Amino acid sequence: MRNLKIGTRLALGFGFVIILLLVMSGIGAWRMLETQQDNHVLDQRLRTTALIQRLTREISKSANLTQAVLAADPDTLRRLKQEIETVDRQAGEVAGQLAQVLSQPEAASLLRDIGQDREAFIQHRTQAFKDLDNGNYGETDAFFNQDMPKRTAGLMDRLDQLSQLQTDAVQRLFDESMRASSLGLIVLAVATLLALILGPLFSWRVTRSITHPLRSAVDVAEAVARRDLSADVAARGRDEIGQLLNALAAMTRNLRSALGEV
């Protein structure tokens, strides 16, 4: 290091400190970006969960309205059918929104199965309404008392599976976020420890490389001031202080030579 200029050494010292600061800032920025990404993914998962819950409510409401058809008078029957159509349309819109946001292949496949079961339920329900209007009460009773409960239970079961998939995905996201946070804290702690160790060590090394030879030059100058020309100057390095020591050594030799001539 003594072969480097003092300005170069000081620049290296400041540069080392700046690098440590950049590393610490980079780790902090990395953790902030990771946290923002995790929050964005978590927000999407929570929105998806809300859509699944809404779809469940719409399908359950449609089943309840369908069940109420049996005990309805003609006026109430027309109103119930209108409400059922509205609920089915809303459920279809929610299912379309879910299809756009579901990223897991298993969840997307399960949603397609739910859509197919729901379409089959609607078709059988439409036929049951026709049988009811035509007085085919045997077919109507078979749908309301046997077919519809099974289909509704199957839909609810698939919706529960879909909801559980999202719950598991959210839990995994939380776990991954916790692991990433722990890793970030460990990296930050290690970087801080290295900064606390390497920073002072590097500063001490740079300072010593300047002050130690400078102390030697001061000692030589003080000896010459006391008319002591016996001091030997050991100049090591090619920096400014090394040049000063070489000059002091040459001055001491010349003074000894001049004194000898006198």
N, C-alpha and C positions, 0 to 999 in steps of 0.2 A: 504493500500500500504506500510505502514511502517513495516509490518511484512515480506516484501520481501527484499532480499539482494539488496545492491546498484547495483551490477553487473547485477542482474536480472532485476531491474527497467530500467537500461540503455539499456539492451538488448531489453526489451519490447518497449522502446521509439524508438530505431533504427528500430526494427521490424515493429512498427506501421508506421513509415515513409516509409519503404520499401514497405509495403502493399499498402499505398496510391500511391506510384509510380507505383506499379504493376497494380493497378486498372486503373490509368490514361493510362498506356501503353496498357492495355487490351482493353480499350474503343477505343483508337486510332487504334489498330490492327483490332478490330471488324469492325470499319468504313472502313478501307482500304480493308478488305476482301469483305464487302458488295459492295463497289464501284467497285472492280474488277469483282465480279459476275454480277453486273448490266451492266458493260461495255461489258462483254462477251455476255450476253443475247441481249443487244442492237446491238452488231455487227452481231449476228445471224439474228436478225430481219431485219436489214438493208440489209444483203445479200439476205434474202428471198424477200424483197421488190424489189431488183434489178433483181432477177430472174423472178418475176411476170411481171415487166416492159419489160424484154427481151422477155418473152413468148407472151406478148401483141403485141410487135413489130413483132415477127415472124408470128403470126396468121394474123395480119393486112397486112403484106407483102405478105403472101400467098393469101389472098383475093384479093389484088390489082393485083398480077400476074395472078390470075384466071380470073379476069375481063378483063385483057389485051388480053386474048386468043381470044376473039371474033373478034378483029380487026387485028389479026396476020396472016401473010402469012405462008405457010408450013414450011419454014426454021425457022422463028421466033417462030412458034408454038412448034417445037421440042425443041428449046432452052428454051422456057418458061416452058415447062413441066419438063425439067431437073432442072431448077431453083426451080420450085414448089416442086419437090421431095427433093431437098436439104434443102429447107426451112422447109418442113414438118418433115424431119429427125431431123433438129436442134431443132424444136419446141418440138418434142417428147423427145429429150435428156433433154431439159430444164424442161419439165413437170416431167420427172423422177427425176431430182435433187430436184425439188420442193416437190415431194411426200416424199422424204427422210427428208427434213428439216421442213416441216409444222407440228407443234405440236398441234395446235388447232383442235379439232374434227370438228368444223363447217367449218374451212378453208379446212381441208382434204376432207370433203364431197363435198364442192364446187369445189375443184380441180377435183374430180372424175366426177362430173357432166360436167365440162368443157371438160374433156377427152372424155366422151361419146358423147357430142355434136360435138366435133371436129372429132371423128371417123365417125359420121353420115354425117357430112359435106363432109368429104373426099370421103365416099362411093357415095353420090349423085353427087359429082363433077366428080368422075371417070365415072359414068354412063352418065353424061352430055357430057364428052369428047368422049365417045363412040357414043352417039347420034350425036354429031357434025361430027365425022368421017364418020358415016353412012348416014349423010344427013337428020337426023330427027330434023330439025330446030325448029319445034314447041315445042318439049320437051326441046331442048337446050335453047330456049328463055324463057320458063317457069322457068327453073332453074336459069338462069343468071338474069332475071328481077324480079322474084318473090321469089323463094325459097332461093337463095343465100343471098340477102339482109337481109331477116328475120333471117337466121341462123347466118350470120356474126354479126348482131346487138345483137342477143341473146348471142353469145360468148363474145362480147365486154362488154355487161352488166354484165355477170358473172365475167369477169376479173376485171371490176370496183368494184364489190362487194368484190372480193378477195383482191384487193388492199386496199380497205377501211378497211377491217378487219385487215390487217397488220398495216395500219396507226393508227387505234384505239389501237392496241396492243402496238405499239411504244409509243403512247401518254400515255397510262396507265403505261407503264414502266417508262416514265419520271416522271409522277405524283408520283408513288410509290417511285422512287429514291429521289425525293424532300422531300416527307414525311419522308423517312428514314434518310435523311441528317438532317432535322429539329429535328427529335427525337434524333439523335446522338449528335447534338449540345446541345440540352437540357440536355441530360444525362451527357455530358462532362462538361457543365456549372455547373450542380448540384454537380457533383463529385469534380470539382475545388473549389466550394464554401465550400463544406464539408471539403475538405483538408485544405482550408485556416482557417476554424473555428476550426476543431478538432485537426489539427496539432499543432498550437500554444497552444491550451488549454491543450492538453495532455503533451506537452513539459513543460508548466508552472507547471502542476500538478506534474510531475516527479521531476522537478528542485526544487520546493517548498518542496517536501517531503524529499529532501536531505539537502537543505540549511537551512531550518527553524530549525530542531533539531541540525544541526551542529552549528548554531549561538548560540543556548542554551548551547551547550558544550563549545564553546569558551568563553561565558560569565562566566560560572562556573570556567573555568581555569583561567581567568583573575581575578575573585574574590579571588580565592585561592592564586594567585600570589600577591594580595594586602593584604594577611593575613586575609581575610574576610571569615570565615568559617560558616557564618550564612545562606548562600544561600542554598535553598532547590532545589534539582535536581529531576525533574519529568521525569522519563525515560518511554517513550512509544514506543512500537515497539520492534521487535526482530532482527533488522538488525544490521549492524556494528556500526552505530551511536547510536542505542539503547544500545548496549553493552558498548560503550564508556561512555555514560551517566550513566549507572549502575556502571561502574568502578569509575567514578568521584564521584558519590553519596557515594559509599563505602569508597573512599579515604577521602571525606569530613567528614563522620561520624567517621572514625578512627582517623583523625586529631583532631576532637573535643574531642573525648574520651581521646586521648593522652594528649591534652592540659589540660583537666579537671584533669587527674591524676597528671600532673605536678603541 
